Amino acid sequence: MLGALTIDVTPLRASRDYRLLFTGQFVSGFGSAISYVVLPWQMYQITKSSFAVGMLGVVEFIPMLLAAFVGGALADYIDRRRLIFLSEFGLALCCGILILNSLRAAPQAWVLFLVAGLFAALNGIHRPALEALTPRLVAPEQLPAVSALNSLRFNFNFIIGPAIAGLIAASFGAAIAFAIDAVTFLVSIITILLIRSIPVPIAADRPSLRSVIEGLRYARSRQELLGTYLIDINAMFFGMPMALFPAIAESFGGVSVGLFYSMPAVGSLAATLTSGWTGRIQRHGLAVTIAAAVWGLAIIAFGMAKGLFPALFFLALAGAADMVSGLFRMTIWNQTIPDHLRGRLAGIEMISYLTGPYLGNAEAGLVASMFGLRASVVSGGVMCVLGSGILALLLPAFIKYNGREGLARKQAEEEERARNAGTRK
């Protein structure tokens, strides 16, 4: 019984290249989690404005949107390892800019906005390549376990990283925090160079506007994919109050802001470590919808909580629900999308799960500036629950989606493409 619940580590045992990738991304993810907290923390220290913190999301959105389409198209045509290497090198340089700015007597807010945009653009190149490379390193039946392991990596880092980020910045300065992030990228770059070369997909499409449109058309033709995008955008746009965390921390007497960033990851980690049961669920779309609604309900409870500990508990519950949703969304993506489209669809996935947080932070900051912190959080949770129900009604094929059928369809599409490529030769 216990084995059915605990996380499956088979991919780490079976694949050397996946172990390298996992290790490198684990280390760099730790540094990124620190910068993820320190950058908005520093913005709030400079401006004392939740609206300014929320506007970081707006500044990040456009570069991410454009780069994700470009990065997705590139990931379907050239060496995905090379894209990861170049983007991580660029991210390390961005950390250098943040270090120099933090060492100034008066750090400039405009530099934070600039680097936030650069971070978003480089992540738009990095993430599609990473998501497209991963399924090539493991067997298809191990993909649900990979989703859980990747989530474990992310959530562990976003518990430890944010928890110490505020302490590092307050005790040693933001420059030290950004320097830690830069060093972790160098470690990840080394592991990427050690991974064997992976051939590009059969009959790879040259990057172009036409190839991007082909990816969009494929995504639009599949309700099971549309559902993963729209459900998550709705949940994160309305129910993501992270831009308010610095102000909420002060409202609770100035407790460490890192606690609020860490608690969703605590819940996510708990869900990940007990994720063995997810491999037995085949109605993935239904599971995503239910989990998104639970996220919204937990955010409502967080907004209404009067004490610190109940507030942190409901943030953890929200994180657990979001992780259940994320595990099934990642499984749908990895098990159903043909390899020759994986990069472009990964770009669309990235847009879907970052659009909500980026624009949701701006929405939360704007509503808070007009109606107050509590009203912003609670109203966002309510809209999240309502939106999940409406999308469930509009996307019946998403609710009915069965994982076994999706995997069979992917295999058939890849076999047909291989036959057609052979015929053209």
C-alpha positions, 0 to 999 in steps of 0.5 A: 500500500505504501509503495503505491503512494510513494514517488517512483524513482525508476527514471533516475535509476534507469537513465544516466542522462536523465540523472544528469539533467535532474541533478543540474536542474535541481542545483540551478533551480535552488538558485532560481528559487532564491532570486524568485523571492529576492527580486520582488523583495528588493523591488518592494524595498525600493518602491514600497509598492505592491503595484510595482511588484505586480508590474514585474509580471507585466514586464516579464509577460511580453518577452516570455510570450515572444521568446516561447514561440521562438524557443519552441520552434527552435527546440523542434529543429536544433540540438535541444542541449545547445539551447539549454546551455546558451539560455542558462549562460545568459541567465547567469549573466543576468544574475551578474547584472543584478549583483552589480545593481545591488552593490550600488548605494541606491539600487535602481528599480528600472534595472530590476524591471530590465533584468526581469524581462531578460529572465523571462525571454531567456526562460522562453528559450530554456523551458521548451528545450528542456521540456522537449528534451526530457521525454527523449531521455526516458521510456514512455511508460516512465513519463508519469514518474518523470512528472512527479520527480520534476515536481519534487525537484521544483517543490523542494527548491521552492521550500528551501530557497524562499525560506532562506532567501529573505534571510540571506538578503536581509543579513548579507544583502541581495548581491549575495543572493544573486551570486548564489544563483549565478554559481548554480547556473554554472553547475547546471551548464556542466551537467548539460555538457555531459549529456549525450547528443540527442538527434533532432526529430525525424523530418524536423520542421525549419523554424518559421512563422508557418511552423509556429502556426502549425503548432498552434493549430495542433493545440487548438485541434485537441480539447485535451490540450486546450483544457490544460492551458485554459484551466491553468490560466484561469486558476493562476490569473485569478487565484495567484496572490504572490505579488501581495506576499511582501505586503501580507507579510508586513500585515502579519507583523513583519514575518519573513516573506519567504514563509509565504512563498515557501508554503505552496511548495510545502503543499506541492511537495507533500502531494508529490511525495504521495503521488504514486496513486496518480499512475492509476488515474486515467481521467486526467482532464477531470482530475485537473479540473477538480484540483484547480477548483480546490486551489481556488477554494484554498485561496479563498480560505487563505484570504479570509484567515485571521491568523498567521498559521491558518493562512500558511496552512491554506497556502500549503493546501493550495499548493498541494491542489496545484501540484495534483493539477500540474502532475496530470497536465504534464502527463497529458503533454508528455504522453500525447504530443508527438516528438516533432511538435514537442518543442512548439507545444512546450512553448505554448505550455509555458505561455499557458502556465506563466500567463496566469502568474505574470498577469495575475500578479498585476491583477492582484496588485491592482485590485489590492490597491483599489479594494485592499489585500483581503478583497483581492485574494478572496475575489480571485479565489472565487473567480478561479472556482467559477471559471473552472466550472465554466471551462468544464462545461465548455470543454467536454472532451477534456473532462472525458479524456483518457490517458491510455487513448492519448498515448496510443494516439501519439504513437500512431502519429509518430509512426505515420510521420516516420512512414511519410518521411521514409516515403519522401526519401 
